Amino acid sequence: MPRRKGRAWIKQLSQQVAKHGKRAASWYCVWNEPTGRRRMRSCGPGPAGRKLAAKLAEQLNAAMTLGTYQAEQTPPSPSWDSFAGQFVHQMHGCRLSSITEAEASLNTFARVLKLGAVPVSSITPQHVADFIAQRSKERGRKPGSVVSPATVAKDLRVIKSALRAAVRAKLLAEIPVVKMPRLDSKLHRAVSDQHFAAMYAAADTMTLPALPHCTAAEFWRGLLVFVYMSGFRIGATLAIEWRDVDLEAATVLCRAEVSKGRRDNVVALHDVVIEHLRPLELSSNLDASSVFAWPFDRTKLTDTLHALQAAAGIDLPCIIPRPHGCTVACHRYGWHDFRRAFACNNATRLPATVLQHLMQHRSFQTTKLYVQLAEQLRPTLQNLHVPAALQLAGRDADRVGTERG
């Protein structure tokens, strides 16, 4: 009897068992062809699926033992570059920024591992592990730094999504294991009231933008008050047009096309915010004109914000833990720090559902992160236990101070 080449067996995928349970997970017949190529076929869940998978495995083992096995002709697997291009093309319904970031992550995966013309079907867990090891050692944006774990995790989320699409297209039998890097839970900054007051006062030193209908100081005071007291993202703030603002009703419409949540939101504004928007109103009252007409790019806006903080005497300690060469941005507030300040200042003042609506979060879990940040920045210690001896010492100190007074 000729020696058997290849082998077939049955199994359930661990990912499906974890997701659907052992009874609902599909049974697979897996076999190694005489050429060494591994194949797999789903036979359905339950006892019937297991029986069908066992029968198929028995037939395949018999065919490979007798030497009558004939491999199925399958089309060649596309290269990684071709597959990545198709994956990005299928994202046509997503935002341009999301498509650009996904394309960059897939290109980084191909560059680091030199995939190029490598077939998608040959991607293994080792490829992912090698990518994590090599990507983590590459140079970061800041001088003297390396790529942060958060950047590696962002790339891996896109790569995992692409590999999931490859499984759906039957280019891969299963998704290679993607072990996400561990991220530190850092305490982010939030603009304090004292620093906000300093920036508000330093707005008189600003010269940009030079607009005909308002001064640079009025522009910056209006912008600072708006982001500090509305919680808007800076991108959505710059996209607001006068047709979206109702000064009498004190509301603003954040349109779906500029909202991260992809939906229209009408948000109420405080009277103080309305007072700071009125000086910015155009005399011609053009509906399609921007409320915050910034004639330069976003980088220039952030640089000007840093200059404003320098004029206000703000010099923050750097909070980046990994080695790097500090830049001006390490010691200044960013635009998102105003949004965090809005959440921290109002987390205990507003109901959670109201805060979620004002911050335009689709999921309450995101709002909950900001509430937790507020609890970290403002711990309540009134009910902290004080030993009896220290309480007596405190009372004695108060009594002695009263007698001396």
C-alpha positions as CSV (number, residue, x, y, z in Angstrom):
1,M,0.0,0.0,0.0
2,P,1.5,3.4,-0.9
3,R,2.5,5.7,1.9
4,R,-0.3,8.2,2.7
5,K,0.5,11.8,1.7
6,G,-1.5,14.5,3.4
7,R,-4.0,14.3,6.2
8,A,-7.5,15.5,7.0
9,W,-9.2,16.2,10.4
10,I,-12.1,18.2,11.9
11,K,-12.1,21.1,14.2
12,Q,-13.9,24.2,15.4
13,L,-12.3,27.7,15.2
14,S,-11.6,29.1,18.6
15,Q,-12.7,32.6,17.6
16,Q,-16.1,31.3,16.6
17,V,-16.5,29.2,19.7
18,A,-15.7,32.3,21.9
19,K,-18.2,34.4,19.9
20,H,-21.1,32.0,19.3
21,G,-20.5,29.1,21.8
22,K,-19.6,25.5,21.1
23,R,-23.0,24.5,20.0
24,A,-23.5,27.3,17.4
25,A,-19.9,27.4,16.1
26,S,-19.4,25.8,12.7
27,W,-17.4,22.5,12.2
28,Y,-14.7,22.5,9.7
29,C,-12.9,19.8,7.7
30,V,-9.2,20.8,7.5
31,W,-6.7,19.0,5.4
32,N,-3.1,19.2,4.2
33,E,-2.8,18.5,0.5
34,P,0.0,16.3,-0.8
35,T,1.7,19.4,-2.0
36,G,1.7,20.8,1.5
37,R,-1.0,23.4,1.0
38,R,-3.6,23.6,3.8
39,R,-7.3,23.7,2.9
40,M,-10.4,24.1,5.0
41,R,-14.1,23.8,4.4
42,S,-17.1,24.7,6.6
43,C,-19.7,22.0,7.2
44,G,-22.1,23.8,9.5
45,P,-22.8,23.8,13.3
46,G,-24.1,21.2,15.6
47,P,-24.1,17.4,15.4
48,A,-25.1,17.5,11.7
49,G,-22.1,19.7,10.9
50,R,-19.7,17.6,12.8
51,K,-21.0,14.4,11.1
52,L,-20.7,16.0,7.7
53,A,-17.1,17.3,8.5
54,A,-16.1,13.8,9.7
55,K,-17.5,12.2,6.6
56,L,-15.6,14.6,4.3
57,A,-12.4,14.0,6.3
58,E,-12.8,10.3,5.9
59,Q,-13.3,10.6,2.1
60,L,-10.2,12.9,1.8
61,N,-8.0,10.6,3.9
62,A,-9.1,7.6,1.8
63,A,-8.3,9.5,-1.5
64,M,-4.9,10.7,-0.3
65,T,-4.1,7.2,1.0
66,L,-5.0,5.6,-2.4
67,G,-3.3,8.4,-4.3
68,T,-6.5,9.4,-6.1
69,Y,-6.8,12.9,-4.5
70,Q,-7.1,15.7,-7.0
71,A,-6.5,19.2,-5.8
72,E,-9.2,21.8,-6.6
73,Q,-8.2,24.4,-9.0
74,T,-8.4,27.8,-7.3
75,P,-7.6,31.2,-8.7
76,P,-4.2,32.6,-7.5
77,S,-4.3,34.8,-4.4
78,P,-3.9,38.5,-5.2
79,S,-0.8,40.3,-4.0
80,W,-0.9,42.4,-0.9
81,D,-0.6,45.6,-2.8
82,S,-3.6,44.7,-5.0
83,F,-5.7,43.5,-2.1
84,A,-4.9,46.7,-0.1
85,G,-5.9,48.9,-3.0
86,Q,-9.3,47.0,-3.3
87,F,-9.8,47.3,0.5
88,V,-9.3,51.1,0.5
89,H,-11.5,51.4,-2.6
90,Q,-14.4,49.7,-0.8
91,M,-14.2,52.4,1.9
92,H,-15.8,54.9,-0.5
93,G,-18.6,55.6,2.0
94,C,-16.2,56.6,4.8
95,R,-14.7,60.1,5.5
96,L,-11.7,61.1,3.5
97,S,-9.6,61.4,6.7
98,S,-10.5,57.8,7.6
99,I,-9.6,56.5,4.1
100,T,-6.3,58.4,4.2
101,E,-5.3,57.0,7.5
102,A,-6.3,53.4,6.5
103,E,-4.3,53.7,3.3
104,A,-1.3,55.0,5.3
105,S,-1.5,52.1,7.8
106,L,-1.7,49.5,5.0
107,N,1.2,51.1,3.2
108,T,3.2,51.1,6.4
109,F,2.5,47.4,6.9
110,A,3.7,46.6,3.3
111,R,6.8,48.9,3.7
112,V,7.9,47.4,7.0
113,L,7.5,43.8,5.9
114,K,8.4,44.4,2.2
115,L,5.2,42.6,1.2
116,G,4.5,44.2,-2.2
117,A,3.8,41.2,-4.5
118,V,3.5,38.7,-1.6
119,P,0.2,36.8,-1.9
120,V,-2.4,37.6,0.7
121,S,-2.9,33.9,1.4
122,S,0.6,33.7,2.8
123,I,0.1,36.2,5.6
124,T,0.7,34.5,8.9
125,P,0.7,35.5,12.6
126,Q,4.5,35.8,12.3
127,H,4.1,38.6,9.8
128,V,2.0,40.5,12.3
129,A,4.4,39.9,15.2
130,D,7.4,41.0,13.0
131,F,5.5,44.2,12.1
132,I,4.9,45.1,15.7
133,A,8.5,44.5,16.6
134,Q,9.9,46.5,13.8
135,R,7.3,49.3,13.8
136,S,7.8,49.9,17.5
137,K,11.5,50.8,16.8
138,E,10.9,53.3,14.0
139,R,11.5,57.0,14.6
140,G,8.5,59.0,15.8
141,R,7.5,62.5,14.9
142,K,9.3,64.2,17.8
143,P,13.1,64.4,17.6
144,G,14.7,61.6,19.4
145,S,11.5,59.6,19.9
146,V,10.2,56.3,18.6
147,V,6.7,55.4,17.4
148,S,4.3,55.4,20.3
149,P,2.3,52.2,21.2
150,A,-0.9,54.2,20.4
151,T,0.3,54.7,16.8
152,V,1.2,51.0,16.5
153,A,-2.3,50.1,17.8
154,K,-3.9,52.4,15.3
155,D,-2.1,50.6,12.4
156,L,-3.0,47.2,13.8
157,R,-6.7,48.1,13.9
158,V,-6.7,48.8,10.2
159,I,-4.6,45.7,9.4
160,K,-6.9,43.5,11.5
161,S,-9.9,44.9,9.6
162,A,-8.2,44.2,6.3
163,L,-7.3,40.6,7.3
164,R,-10.9,40.1,8.4
165,A,-12.0,41.2,4.9
166,A,-9.5,38.7,3.4
167,V,-11.2,35.9,5.4
168,R,-14.6,37.0,4.1
169,A,-13.2,36.9,0.6
170,K,-11.8,33.3,1.3
171,L,-8.3,34.5,0.7
172,L,-7.3,33.4,4.2
173,A,-8.6,30.5,6.2
174,E,-8.7,32.4,9.5
175,I,-7.6,35.8,10.9
176,P,-4.0,35.7,12.1
177,V,-3.7,36.4,15.8
178,V,-3.2,40.2,16.3
179,K,-1.9,41.0,19.8
180,M,-2.5,44.7,20.4
181,P,0.2,46.5,22.4
182,R,-0.5,47.5,25.9
183,L,-1.4,51.2,26.2
184,D,-0.7,53.2,29.3
185,S,-3.7,55.0,30.8
186,K,-2.4,58.5,30.9
187,L,-3.9,61.5,32.7
188,H,-4.6,64.0,29.9
189,R,-4.6,67.7,30.3
190,A,-7.5,70.0,30.6
191,V,-7.4,73.8,30.4
192,S,-7.7,75.3,33.9
193,D,-9.8,78.4,34.7
194,Q,-6.6,80.3,35.6
195,H,-4.9,79.5,32.3
196,F,-8.1,80.3,30.4
197,A,-8.3,83.7,32.0
198,A,-4.6,84.3,31.2
199,M,-5.2,83.4,27.5
200,Y,-8.4,85.5,27.4
201,A,-6.4,88.6,28.7
202,A,-3.5,87.9,26.3
203,A,-5.8,88.0,23.2
204,D,-5.1,91.8,23.0
205,T,-1.5,90.9,21.8
206,M,-2.8,88.9,18.8
207,T,-2.4,90.3,15.3
208,L,-3.8,87.4,13.3
209,P,-6.2,87.1,11.7
210,A,-6.5,90.5,10.1
211,L,-10.3,90.6,9.3
212,P,-12.2,93.7,8.2
213,H,-15.3,93.1,10.4
214,C,-13.6,92.4,13.8
215,T,-10.2,92.7,15.5
216,A,-7.9,89.8,16.2
217,A,-8.6,90.1,19.9
218,E,-12.3,89.8,19.3
219,F,-11.7,86.8,17.1
220,W,-9.6,84.9,19.6
221,R,-11.8,85.8,22.6
222,G,-14.8,84.5,20.6
223,L,-13.0,81.3,19.6
224,L,-11.6,80.6,23.1
225,V,-14.9,81.1,24.8
226,F,-16.8,79.0,22.2
227,V,-14.5,75.9,22.5
228,Y,-14.2,76.3,26.3
229,M,-17.9,76.6,26.9
230,S,-19.4,74.4,24.1
231,G,-17.2,71.4,24.0
232,F,-17.0,71.5,20.2
233,R,-14.1,69.9,18.4
234,I,-11.9,72.4,16.6
235,G,-12.7,71.0,13.2
236,A,-16.4,71.3,13.7
237,T,-15.9,74.8,15.2
238,L,-14.1,76.1,12.1
239,A,-16.8,74.6,9.9
240,I,-19.7,76.5,11.6
241,E,-21.4,79.0,9.2
242,W,-23.7,81.9,10.2
243,R,-26.7,80.0,8.7
244,D,-26.1,77.4,11.4
245,V,-26.3,79.9,14.3
246,D,-29.4,81.4,15.8
247,L,-28.3,84.2,18.1
248,E,-31.8,84.9,19.4
249,A,-32.5,81.2,20.3
250,A,-28.9,80.7,21.4
251,T,-28.4,77.5,19.4
252,V,-26.0,76.2,16.8
253,L,-26.4,73.4,14.3
254,C,-23.5,71.0,13.9
255,R,-24.0,69.5,10.5
256,A,-23.6,65.8,9.8
257,E,-20.9,66.4,7.2
258,V,-18.6,68.0,9.7
259,S,-19.6,66.0,12.8
260,K,-17.6,63.0,13.8
261,G,-20.8,61.2,14.7
262,R,-22.1,61.7,11.1
263,R,-25.4,63.2,12.3
264,D,-27.0,66.7,12.7
265,N,-27.0,68.1,16.2
266,V,-28.6,71.3,17.5
267,V,-26.7,72.4,20.6
268,A,-27.7,75.1,23.0
269,L,-25.2,77.9,23.7
270,H,-24.7,79.9,26.9
271,D,-25.5,83.6,26.9
272,V,-21.8,84.4,27.5
273,V,-20.9,82.5,24.2
274,I,-23.6,84.5,22.3
275,E,-22.2,87.7,23.6
276,H,-18.8,86.8,22.2
277,L,-20.2,85.8,18.9
278,R,-22.0,89.0,18.2
279,P,-18.8,91.0,17.5
280,L,-17.8,88.5,14.9
281,E,-21.1,88.8,12.9
282,L,-20.6,90.1,9.4
283,S,-22.3,93.4,8.5
284,S,-23.3,91.8,5.2
285,N,-24.7,88.8,7.1
286,L,-23.7,86.3,4.5
287,D,-25.3,83.0,5.5
288,A,-22.6,80.8,3.9
289,S,-19.7,82.7,5.6
290,S,-17.8,81.1,8.4
291,V,-18.3,82.3,11.9
292,F,-14.6,81.8,12.7
293,A,-13.1,82.9,9.4
294,W,-9.5,81.7,9.6
295,P,-7.7,82.3,6.3
296,F,-4.8,80.0,7.0
297,D,-4.3,76.3,7.5
298,R,-4.9,74.4,10.8
299,T,-1.1,74.2,11.5
300,K,-1.0,78.0,11.5
301,L,-4.0,78.1,13.9
302,T,-2.3,75.8,16.4
303,D,1.0,77.7,16.1
304,T,-0.9,80.9,16.9
305,L,-2.6,79.3,19.8
306,H,0.9,78.4,21.2
307,A,2.0,82.0,20.7
308,L,-1.0,83.2,22.6
309,Q,-0.2,80.9,25.5
310,A,3.4,82.1,25.4
311,A,2.1,85.7,25.7
312,A,0.0,84.6,28.6
313,G,3.0,83.1,30.4
314,I,1.8,79.5,30.2
315,D,4.6,76.9,30.4
316,L,3.3,73.4,31.2
317,P,5.5,70.4,32.2
318,C,5.9,67.8,29.5
319,I,3.7,64.8,30.1
320,I,5.1,62.5,27.4
321,P,6.7,59.6,29.3
322,R,8.8,58.0,26.5
323,P,12.2,59.5,25.5
324,H,12.0,62.4,23.0
325,G,13.2,65.8,22.3
326,C,10.7,68.3,23.7
327,T,9.2,70.9,21.4
328,V,7.0,73.9,22.0
329,A,3.9,71.7,21.8
330,C,5.0,69.6,24.8
331,H,4.6,72.7,27.0
332,R,1.3,74.1,25.6
333,Y,-2.3,73.2,25.6
334,G,-3.8,71.7,22.4
335,W,-7.3,72.3,21.1
336,H,-8.7,69.1,22.5
337,D,-7.7,70.2,26.0
338,F,-10.4,72.8,25.8
339,R,-12.9,70.0,25.1
340,R,-11.7,68.0,28.1
341,A,-12.0,71.1,30.2
342,F,-15.6,71.5,29.2
343,A,-16.4,67.9,30.2
344,C,-14.5,68.1,33.5
345,N,-16.1,71.4,34.4
346,N,-19.6,70.2,33.7
347,A,-19.4,66.5,34.6
348,T,-20.8,67.1,38.1
349,R,-23.1,70.0,37.0
350,L,-25.1,68.3,34.2
351,P,-26.9,65.0,33.9
352,A,-24.8,62.4,32.0
353,T,-27.3,62.3,29.1
354,V,-27.2,66.1,28.7
355,L,-23.4,66.0,28.8
356,Q,-23.4,63.3,26.1
357,H,-25.7,65.4,23.9
358,L,-23.6,68.5,24.3
359,M,-20.4,66.7,23.5
360,Q,-22.1,64.9,20.6
361,H,-21.0,61.4,21.5
362,R,-22.8,58.6,19.8
363,S,-21.9,56.2,22.7
364,F,-22.3,57.0,26.4
365,Q,-19.1,55.0,27.0
366,T,-17.1,57.7,25.4
367,T,-18.8,60.3,27.6
368,K,-18.0,58.1,30.6
369,L,-14.3,58.4,29.9
370,Y,-14.5,62.2,30.3
371,V,-16.5,61.8,33.5
372,Q,-13.8,59.5,34.9
373,L,-11.2,62.1,33.9
374,A,-13.1,64.7,35.8
375,E,-13.1,62.5,38.9
376,Q,-9.4,62.0,38.6
377,L,-8.7,65.7,38.2
378,R,-11.1,66.7,41.0
379,P,-11.0,64.0,43.7
380,T,-13.4,64.5,46.6
381,L,-11.7,64.0,49.9
382,Q,-14.3,65.4,52.3
383,N,-15.3,62.0,53.5
384,L,-11.8,60.6,53.8
385,H,-11.2,58.9,57.2
386,V,-9.1,60.9,59.7
387,P,-7.8,59.1,62.7
388,A,-9.2,60.2,66.1
389,A,-5.8,61.3,67.3
390,L,-5.3,63.6,64.4
391,Q,-8.8,65.0,64.8
392,L,-8.0,65.9,68.4
393,A,-4.7,67.4,67.3
394,G,-6.5,69.5,64.8
395,R,-9.0,70.8,67.4
396,D,-6.2,71.6,69.8
397,A,-4.4,73.5,67.1
398,D,-7.6,75.5,66.3
399,R,-8.1,76.2,70.1
400,V,-4.5,77.4,70.5
401,G,-4.8,79.6,67.5
402,T,-8.0,81.1,68.8
403,E,-6.4,81.8,72.2
404,R,-3.4,83.5,70.6
405,G,-5.7,85.5,68.4
